Amino acid sequence: MIEPTNLIQKFRRVRSHTEAVASWLSEADQTIQSMPDASPTKWHRAHTTWFFDTFVLAGAHSKHRPDFDGFDILFNSYYESVGPMHPRGDRGLITRPGAHDITRYREATDGAVVELLAESYDAVGHIVEIGLHHEQQHLELLLMDIKHAMFQNPLLPAIFPGDAPSSVINIARPSWTSIPGGVVTIGQRSDSEEFGFDNERPDHRVFLDNFEIADQLVTNRDWLGFMTDGGYAKHELWLSAGWAAVNNHQWRAPLYWMEKDGTWWNYTHHGLAEVDPTAPVVHISYFEAEAYAKWAGARLPTEAEWEHALTTVGTESTPSASDHPFGITGLSPRGASKITPMGQAMDAVWQWTQSAYLPYPGFIPADGALGEYNGKFMSGQMVLRGGSSITPVGHTRPTYRNFFPPDSQWLYSGLRLAR
Protein backbone atom coordinates (compact mmCIF):
# COMPACT_ATOMS: atom_id res chain seq x y z
CA MET A 1 0.00 0.00 0.00
CA ILE A 2 1.16 3.57 -0.67
CA GLU A 3 2.77 5.48 2.21
CA PRO A 4 0.36 7.87 4.02
CA THR A 5 1.91 11.12 2.78
CA ASN A 6 2.17 9.82 -0.78
CA LEU A 7 -1.43 8.59 -0.72
CA ILE A 8 -2.73 11.97 0.42
CA GLN A 9 -0.75 13.65 -2.36
CA LYS A 10 -2.10 11.19 -4.91
CA PHE A 11 -5.63 11.67 -3.59
CA ARG A 12 -5.41 15.42 -4.11
CA ARG A 13 -3.78 15.02 -7.53
CA VAL A 14 -6.32 12.54 -8.92
CA ARG A 15 -9.26 14.51 -7.57
CA SER A 16 -7.88 17.74 -9.05
CA HIS A 17 -7.44 16.09 -12.47
CA THR A 18 -11.19 15.43 -12.65
CA GLU A 19 -11.97 19.00 -11.64
CA ALA A 20 -9.50 20.42 -14.16
CA VAL A 21 -11.25 18.61 -17.01
CA ALA A 22 -14.71 19.60 -15.76
CA SER A 23 -13.66 23.25 -15.49
CA TRP A 24 -13.81 23.53 -19.30
CA LEU A 25 -17.48 22.52 -19.32
CA SER A 26 -20.55 24.65 -18.69
CA GLU A 27 -23.43 23.73 -16.39
CA ALA A 28 -25.40 22.57 -19.44
CA ASP A 29 -22.43 20.57 -20.75
CA GLN A 30 -22.16 18.79 -17.41
CA THR A 31 -25.85 17.84 -17.30
CA ILE A 32 -26.45 16.26 -20.72
CA GLN A 33 -26.63 12.50 -21.25
CA SER A 34 -26.55 11.36 -24.88
CA MET A 35 -27.36 7.66 -24.38
CA PRO A 36 -28.11 5.24 -21.53
CA ASP A 37 -24.57 3.81 -21.63
CA ALA A 38 -23.07 7.27 -20.99
CA SER A 39 -23.40 9.48 -17.92
CA PRO A 40 -23.32 13.26 -17.46
CA THR A 41 -20.06 14.88 -16.37
CA LYS A 42 -21.77 16.15 -13.22
CA TRP A 43 -22.84 12.60 -12.36
CA HIS A 44 -19.29 11.24 -12.78
CA ARG A 45 -17.97 13.95 -10.45
CA ALA A 46 -20.64 13.18 -7.87
CA HIS A 47 -20.49 9.39 -8.12
CA THR A 48 -16.74 9.21 -7.56
CA THR A 49 -17.27 11.44 -4.51
CA TRP A 50 -20.13 9.22 -3.34
CA PHE A 51 -17.68 6.30 -3.50
CA PHE A 52 -15.35 7.96 -0.96
CA ASP A 53 -18.31 9.20 1.10
CA THR A 54 -19.93 5.74 1.24
CA PHE A 55 -17.03 3.31 1.41
CA VAL A 56 -14.45 5.41 3.24
CA LEU A 57 -16.22 7.95 5.45
CA ALA A 58 -19.45 6.10 6.25
CA GLY A 59 -17.60 2.79 6.41
CA ALA A 60 -15.28 4.18 9.07
CA HIS A 61 -18.11 6.03 10.86
CA SER A 62 -16.19 9.25 10.34
CA LYS A 63 -17.34 12.20 12.40
CA HIS A 64 -16.27 14.42 9.50
CA ARG A 65 -18.73 12.96 6.98
CA PRO A 66 -20.56 15.75 5.07
CA ASP A 67 -24.38 15.81 5.00
CA PHE A 68 -25.88 16.04 1.50
CA ASP A 69 -29.43 14.73 1.67
CA GLY A 70 -30.48 12.37 -1.14
CA PHE A 71 -27.06 12.08 -2.75
CA ASP A 72 -26.80 8.46 -1.62
CA ILE A 73 -29.66 7.54 -4.01
CA LEU A 74 -28.85 9.92 -6.87
CA PHE A 75 -25.21 8.89 -7.20
CA ASN A 76 -25.16 5.20 -6.36
CA SER A 77 -24.37 3.42 -9.63
CA TYR A 78 -25.12 -0.29 -9.25
CA TYR A 79 -24.28 -1.28 -5.66
CA GLU A 80 -27.40 -3.23 -4.70
CA SER A 81 -26.05 -4.02 -1.25
CA VAL A 82 -25.71 -0.30 -0.46
CA GLY A 83 -29.27 0.71 -1.26
CA PRO A 84 -31.61 2.13 -3.93
CA MET A 85 -30.36 4.09 -6.95
CA HIS A 86 -31.64 6.46 -9.62
CA PRO A 87 -32.22 4.76 -13.02
CA ARG A 88 -29.08 4.82 -15.14
CA GLY A 89 -30.77 6.06 -18.31
CA ASP A 90 -32.35 9.01 -16.45
CA ARG A 91 -29.18 10.56 -15.04
CA GLY A 92 -29.39 13.40 -17.55
CA LEU A 93 -32.74 14.43 -16.05
CA ILE A 94 -31.09 15.47 -12.80
CA THR A 95 -30.83 19.25 -13.18
CA ARG A 96 -30.61 19.75 -9.43
CA PRO A 97 -28.26 19.49 -7.60
CA GLY A 98 -26.28 21.68 -9.99
CA ALA A 99 -22.61 21.46 -10.88
CA HIS A 100 -21.78 24.03 -8.19
CA ASP A 101 -23.48 21.80 -5.59
CA ILE A 102 -21.34 18.88 -6.74
CA THR A 103 -18.26 21.07 -6.30
CA ARG A 104 -19.28 21.71 -2.68
CA TYR A 105 -19.86 17.99 -2.18
CA ARG A 106 -16.42 17.18 -3.56
CA GLU A 107 -14.68 19.82 -1.46
CA ALA A 108 -16.40 18.74 1.77
CA THR A 109 -15.71 15.08 1.12
CA ASP A 110 -12.09 15.67 0.15
CA GLY A 111 -11.41 17.53 3.38
CA ALA A 112 -13.04 14.76 5.42
CA VAL A 113 -11.10 12.00 3.66
CA VAL A 114 -7.75 13.76 4.20
CA GLU A 115 -8.56 14.21 7.90
CA LEU A 116 -9.56 10.56 8.22
CA LEU A 117 -6.40 9.38 6.47
CA ALA A 118 -4.35 11.33 8.99
CA GLU A 119 -6.27 9.72 11.87
CA SER A 120 -6.89 6.14 10.67
CA TYR A 121 -4.64 5.41 7.71
CA ASP A 122 -4.28 1.68 8.38
CA ALA A 123 -8.06 1.24 8.48
CA VAL A 124 -9.00 3.17 5.33
CA GLY A 125 -5.85 3.54 3.20
CA HIS A 126 -6.56 0.51 1.00
CA ILE A 127 -10.14 1.63 0.28
CA VAL A 128 -8.93 5.13 -0.60
CA GLU A 129 -6.44 3.62 -3.05
CA ILE A 130 -9.23 1.60 -4.71
CA GLY A 131 -11.31 4.77 -4.86
CA LEU A 132 -8.52 6.64 -6.67
CA HIS A 133 -8.25 3.96 -9.35
CA HIS A 134 -12.05 4.02 -9.58
CA GLU A 135 -11.94 7.79 -10.11
CA GLN A 136 -9.31 7.42 -12.84
CA GLN A 137 -11.63 4.98 -14.61
CA HIS A 138 -14.44 7.51 -14.38
CA LEU A 139 -12.25 10.34 -15.67
CA GLU A 140 -11.70 8.32 -18.83
CA LEU A 141 -15.43 7.55 -18.99
CA LEU A 142 -16.18 11.25 -18.50
CA LEU A 143 -14.02 12.12 -21.51
CA MET A 144 -15.63 9.39 -23.62
CA ASP A 145 -19.14 10.41 -22.59
CA ILE A 146 -18.81 14.15 -23.14
CA LYS A 147 -17.29 13.50 -26.58
CA HIS A 148 -20.30 11.38 -27.53
CA ALA A 149 -22.68 14.03 -26.19
CA MET A 150 -21.00 16.91 -28.04
CA PHE A 151 -20.99 14.87 -31.26
CA GLN A 152 -24.79 15.08 -31.24
CA ASN A 153 -24.46 18.84 -31.79
CA PRO A 154 -24.44 19.66 -35.54
CA LEU A 155 -21.92 22.44 -34.83
CA LEU A 156 -19.39 19.80 -33.66
CA PRO A 157 -17.90 22.13 -31.06
CA ALA A 158 -14.40 21.76 -29.66
CA ILE A 159 -14.54 20.57 -26.06
CA PHE A 160 -11.00 21.59 -25.14
CA PRO A 161 -8.80 24.33 -26.62
CA GLY A 162 -5.94 23.85 -29.04
CA ASP A 163 -5.39 21.42 -31.87
CA ALA A 164 -5.65 17.66 -31.61
CA PRO A 165 -2.25 16.09 -30.78
CA SER A 166 -0.26 14.75 -33.69
CA SER A 167 0.36 11.05 -34.03
CA VAL A 168 3.78 9.96 -32.79
CA ILE A 169 3.47 6.29 -33.58
CA ASN A 170 6.04 4.31 -35.50
CA ILE A 171 4.82 4.36 -39.10
CA ALA A 172 7.32 1.81 -40.38
CA ARG A 173 5.84 -1.09 -42.29
CA PRO A 174 4.35 -3.51 -39.72
CA SER A 175 5.93 -6.88 -39.17
CA TRP A 176 5.30 -9.91 -37.00
CA THR A 177 6.98 -10.81 -33.73
CA SER A 178 7.22 -14.54 -32.95
CA ILE A 179 6.24 -15.40 -29.38
CA PRO A 180 7.07 -18.84 -27.95
CA GLY A 181 4.17 -20.64 -26.32
CA GLY A 182 4.10 -23.31 -23.66
CA VAL A 183 2.77 -23.14 -20.12
CA VAL A 184 2.82 -19.47 -19.13
CA THR A 185 1.59 -17.54 -16.11
CA ILE A 186 -0.74 -14.57 -16.48
CA GLY A 187 -2.57 -12.38 -14.01
CA GLN A 188 -1.24 -10.30 -11.17
CA ARG A 189 1.19 -12.17 -8.97
CA SER A 190 0.26 -12.68 -5.34
CA ASP A 191 3.53 -11.08 -4.24
CA SER A 192 3.11 -8.01 -6.45
CA GLU A 193 3.28 -4.67 -4.67
CA GLU A 194 1.51 -2.98 -7.59
CA PHE A 195 -2.16 -2.13 -7.23
CA GLY A 196 -4.55 -4.44 -9.03
CA PHE A 197 -8.31 -5.04 -9.13
CA ASP A 198 -9.75 -8.36 -8.00
CA ASN A 199 -10.48 -9.39 -11.61
CA GLU A 200 -6.72 -9.39 -12.37
CA ARG A 201 -6.15 -12.15 -9.83
CA PRO A 202 -5.19 -14.83 -9.12
CA ASP A 203 -2.17 -15.47 -11.31
CA HIS A 204 -2.63 -18.80 -13.04
CA ARG A 205 -1.11 -21.01 -15.71
CA VAL A 206 -2.31 -21.11 -19.29
CA PHE A 207 -1.08 -23.23 -22.18
CA LEU A 208 -0.37 -21.28 -25.38
CA ASP A 209 0.73 -22.52 -28.77
CA ASN A 210 3.50 -20.59 -30.48
CA PHE A 211 2.03 -17.50 -32.14
CA GLU A 212 2.90 -14.25 -33.85
CA ILE A 213 1.72 -10.78 -32.93
CA ALA A 214 1.88 -7.61 -35.00
CA ASP A 215 4.40 -5.01 -33.93
CA GLN A 216 2.00 -2.21 -34.97
CA LEU A 217 -1.57 -1.36 -34.21
CA VAL A 218 -3.97 -1.27 -37.15
CA THR A 219 -3.92 2.28 -38.54
CA ASN A 220 -6.50 4.52 -40.18
CA ARG A 221 -4.78 3.83 -43.52
CA ASP A 222 -5.30 0.11 -42.97
CA TRP A 223 -8.93 0.68 -42.04
CA LEU A 224 -9.56 2.79 -45.12
CA GLY A 225 -8.37 -0.20 -47.16
CA PHE A 226 -10.94 -2.38 -45.40
CA MET A 227 -13.67 0.18 -46.12
CA THR A 228 -12.65 0.64 -49.76
CA ASP A 229 -12.76 -3.12 -50.27
CA GLY A 230 -16.36 -3.17 -49.05
CA GLY A 231 -15.61 -4.60 -45.63
CA TYR A 232 -18.83 -3.26 -44.13
CA ALA A 233 -20.86 -4.85 -46.95
CA LYS A 234 -19.41 -8.39 -46.87
CA HIS A 235 -21.57 -10.47 -44.56
CA GLU A 236 -19.11 -13.36 -44.73
CA LEU A 237 -16.60 -11.36 -42.66
CA TRP A 238 -18.96 -10.78 -39.76
CA LEU A 239 -20.28 -12.72 -36.79
CA SER A 240 -24.05 -13.00 -36.95
CA ALA A 241 -24.58 -10.50 -34.13
CA GLY A 242 -22.00 -8.22 -35.73
CA TRP A 243 -23.75 -8.29 -39.09
CA ALA A 244 -27.01 -7.45 -37.34
CA ALA A 245 -25.28 -4.48 -35.67
CA VAL A 246 -23.88 -3.29 -39.02
CA ASN A 247 -27.37 -3.20 -40.48
CA ASN A 248 -29.21 -1.94 -37.40
CA HIS A 249 -26.78 0.95 -36.84
CA GLN A 250 -25.86 1.48 -40.49
CA TRP A 251 -22.14 1.24 -39.70
CA ARG A 252 -19.96 2.27 -42.65
CA ALA A 253 -16.93 3.66 -40.80
CA PRO A 254 -15.60 4.03 -37.24
CA LEU A 255 -17.65 6.19 -34.90
CA TYR A 256 -17.03 9.95 -35.32
CA TRP A 257 -15.87 9.59 -38.96
CA MET A 258 -17.59 11.56 -41.71
CA GLU A 259 -16.79 12.03 -45.39
CA LYS A 260 -16.76 15.47 -47.01
CA ASP A 261 -15.90 15.95 -50.68
CA GLY A 262 -13.99 12.68 -50.83
CA THR A 263 -11.98 13.35 -47.66
CA TRP A 264 -12.55 11.57 -44.34
CA TRP A 265 -12.73 13.65 -41.17
CA ASN A 266 -13.25 12.65 -37.56
CA TYR A 267 -14.54 14.41 -34.49
CA THR A 268 -12.07 14.85 -31.62
CA HIS A 269 -12.08 16.58 -28.23
CA HIS A 270 -10.54 19.51 -30.11
CA GLY A 271 -13.18 19.63 -32.85
CA LEU A 272 -13.22 18.29 -36.38
CA ALA A 273 -9.89 17.11 -37.84
CA GLU A 274 -8.86 15.31 -41.00
CA VAL A 275 -8.31 11.60 -40.44
CA ASP A 276 -4.60 10.97 -39.92
CA PRO A 277 -3.73 7.86 -41.96
CA THR A 278 -0.76 7.02 -39.72
CA ALA A 279 -2.65 7.10 -36.43
CA PRO A 280 -4.15 3.96 -34.87
CA VAL A 281 -7.79 3.44 -35.83
CA VAL A 282 -10.00 4.17 -32.83
CA HIS A 283 -13.69 3.99 -31.90
CA ILE A 284 -14.35 0.58 -33.38
CA SER A 285 -16.41 -2.17 -31.78
CA TYR A 286 -15.30 -5.72 -31.11
CA PHE A 287 -17.48 -6.82 -34.01
CA GLU A 288 -15.62 -4.46 -36.35
CA ALA A 289 -12.22 -5.51 -35.02
CA GLU A 290 -13.07 -9.19 -35.47
CA ALA A 291 -14.32 -8.62 -39.03
CA TYR A 292 -11.22 -6.63 -39.94
CA ALA A 293 -8.93 -9.35 -38.59
CA LYS A 294 -10.72 -11.94 -40.72
CA TRP A 295 -10.45 -9.67 -43.78
CA ALA A 296 -6.72 -9.24 -43.11
CA GLY A 297 -6.15 -13.02 -42.93
CA ALA A 298 -5.34 -12.87 -39.23
CA ARG A 299 -7.20 -12.87 -35.91
CA LEU A 300 -7.37 -11.01 -32.62
CA PRO A 301 -5.03 -12.18 -29.86
CA THR A 302 -6.42 -13.76 -26.72
CA GLU A 303 -5.87 -11.76 -23.58
CA ALA A 304 -3.39 -14.41 -22.39
CA GLU A 305 -1.42 -14.06 -25.63
CA TRP A 306 -1.47 -10.26 -25.35
CA GLU A 307 -0.18 -10.26 -21.78
CA HIS A 308 2.39 -12.97 -22.44
CA ALA A 309 3.69 -11.15 -25.51
CA LEU A 310 4.06 -7.90 -23.59
CA THR A 311 5.80 -9.45 -20.60
CA THR A 312 7.97 -11.72 -22.78
CA VAL A 313 9.46 -8.92 -24.85
CA GLY A 314 9.52 -6.41 -21.99
CA THR A 315 8.90 -2.67 -21.98
CA GLU A 316 10.89 0.50 -21.89
CA SER A 317 9.92 4.12 -21.33
CA THR A 318 10.46 6.90 -23.79
CA PRO A 319 11.50 10.38 -22.63
CA SER A 320 8.55 12.52 -21.66
CA ALA A 321 7.41 14.88 -24.40
CA SER A 322 5.26 17.06 -22.15
CA ASP A 323 3.12 16.01 -19.25
CA HIS A 324 -0.43 17.22 -19.54
CA PRO A 325 -1.63 19.22 -16.50
CA PHE A 326 -4.71 17.01 -16.26
CA GLY A 327 -2.55 13.89 -16.00
CA ILE A 328 -3.94 12.58 -19.28
CA THR A 329 -1.71 11.68 -22.19
CA GLY A 330 -4.02 12.17 -25.13
CA LEU A 331 -4.97 15.84 -24.74
CA SER A 332 -1.43 17.01 -25.45
CA PRO A 333 1.69 15.55 -27.13
CA ARG A 334 2.19 12.13 -25.63
CA GLY A 335 4.54 11.70 -22.73
CA ALA A 336 6.02 8.66 -20.98
CA SER A 337 4.38 6.22 -23.37
CA LYS A 338 5.15 2.56 -22.84
CA ILE A 339 6.88 1.49 -26.05
CA THR A 340 7.18 -2.24 -26.47
CA PRO A 341 9.42 -4.29 -28.73
CA MET A 342 6.05 -5.29 -30.20
CA GLY A 343 6.67 -1.91 -31.80
CA GLN A 344 4.08 0.51 -30.49
CA ALA A 345 2.78 2.16 -27.37
CA MET A 346 0.67 -0.25 -25.34
CA ASP A 347 -1.51 2.68 -24.31
CA ALA A 348 -2.28 4.35 -27.67
CA VAL A 349 -5.72 2.71 -27.85
CA TRP A 350 -7.41 -0.04 -25.89
CA GLN A 351 -6.95 -3.24 -27.89
CA TRP A 352 -9.76 -5.73 -28.36
CA THR A 353 -8.92 -9.36 -27.65
CA GLN A 354 -10.94 -12.42 -28.65
CA SER A 355 -11.41 -13.31 -24.97
CA ALA A 356 -14.76 -13.11 -23.26
CA TYR A 357 -14.70 -11.34 -19.90
CA LEU A 358 -14.82 -14.26 -17.47
CA PRO A 359 -13.37 -14.96 -14.02
CA TYR A 360 -9.87 -16.35 -13.75
CA PRO A 361 -9.63 -19.83 -12.19
CA GLY A 362 -9.87 -19.36 -8.43
CA PHE A 363 -11.28 -15.81 -8.71
CA ILE A 364 -12.66 -14.50 -5.43
CA PRO A 365 -14.57 -11.20 -5.45
CA ALA A 366 -13.59 -8.55 -2.93
CA ASP A 367 -15.39 -8.66 0.41
CA GLY A 368 -18.57 -6.71 1.03
CA ALA A 369 -20.16 -4.21 -1.36
CA LEU A 370 -16.88 -3.77 -3.23
CA GLY A 371 -17.32 -7.35 -4.43
CA GLU A 372 -19.94 -5.92 -6.82
CA TYR A 373 -17.27 -3.88 -8.58
CA ASN A 374 -16.08 -6.36 -11.24
CA GLY A 375 -17.40 -9.87 -10.78
CA LYS A 376 -21.08 -9.14 -11.42
CA PHE A 377 -20.29 -7.98 -14.98
CA MET A 378 -18.66 -11.21 -16.14
CA SER A 379 -21.23 -11.97 -18.83
CA GLY A 380 -21.74 -10.76 -22.40
CA GLN A 381 -18.59 -8.60 -22.53
CA MET A 382 -15.21 -8.81 -24.23
CA VAL A 383 -11.77 -8.01 -22.81
CA LEU A 384 -9.58 -5.13 -23.98
CA ARG A 385 -5.95 -4.73 -22.98
CA GLY A 386 -3.42 -1.91 -22.86
CA GLY A 387 -4.83 1.57 -22.33
CA SER A 388 -5.69 4.62 -24.39
CA SER A 389 -4.53 8.13 -25.10
CA ILE A 390 -7.10 9.45 -22.61
CA THR A 391 -6.32 6.96 -19.83
CA PRO A 392 -4.95 8.89 -16.83
CA VAL A 393 -1.20 8.63 -16.38
CA GLY A 394 -0.17 5.75 -14.12
CA HIS A 395 -3.46 3.88 -14.43
CA THR A 396 -2.43 1.11 -16.86
CA ARG A 397 -0.40 -2.04 -16.29
CA PRO A 398 0.15 -5.30 -18.23
CA THR A 399 -2.44 -7.24 -16.21
CA TYR A 400 -5.24 -4.64 -16.48
CA ARG A 401 -8.51 -6.09 -17.83
CA ASN A 402 -10.89 -3.60 -19.39
CA PHE A 403 -14.25 -4.89 -20.64
CA PHE A 404 -17.15 -3.67 -22.76
CA PRO A 405 -20.04 -5.18 -24.74
CA PRO A 406 -19.00 -6.24 -28.27
CA ASP A 407 -21.04 -3.54 -30.05
CA SER A 408 -19.48 -0.62 -28.09
CA GLN A 409 -17.82 2.04 -30.24
CA TRP A 410 -17.58 5.16 -28.10
CA LEU A 411 -14.62 3.92 -26.05
CA TYR A 412 -11.06 4.53 -27.27
CA SER A 413 -10.71 1.08 -28.79
CA GLY A 414 -8.59 -0.27 -31.65
CA LEU A 415 -6.81 -3.52 -32.43
CA ARG A 416 -3.55 -5.39 -32.89
CA LEU A 417 -3.49 -8.51 -35.06
CA ALA A 418 -2.22 -11.96 -34.20
CA ARG A 419 -1.84 -15.23 -36.09
Secondary structure, DSSP 4 states (H G I P E B T S, - for coil): ---HHHHHHHHHHHHHHHHHHHTTS-HHHHH---STTS--HHHHHHHHHHHIIIIIIITTT-TT----TTHHHHT--S-TTT-----GGGGGG--SS-HHHHHHHHHHHHHHHHHHHHHHHHHHHHHHHHHHHHHHHHHHHHHHHHHHHHHTSTT---SSSSPPPPP-S--SPP-EEEE--EEEEES--TT--S---GGG-S-EEEEE--EEEESSPPBHHHHHHHHHTTGGG-GGGS-HHHHHHHHHHT-SSSTTEEEETTEEEEEETTEEEE--TTSBP-S--HHHHHHHHHHTT-BPPPHHHHHHHHHHH--EEPPPS---TTSBSTTSS--S-EE-TTSSBTTSSEEEEEEE--PPTT--PPSGGGGGSSGGG-SS-EEEES--TTSBTT---TT--EEE-TT--SSSEE---B-
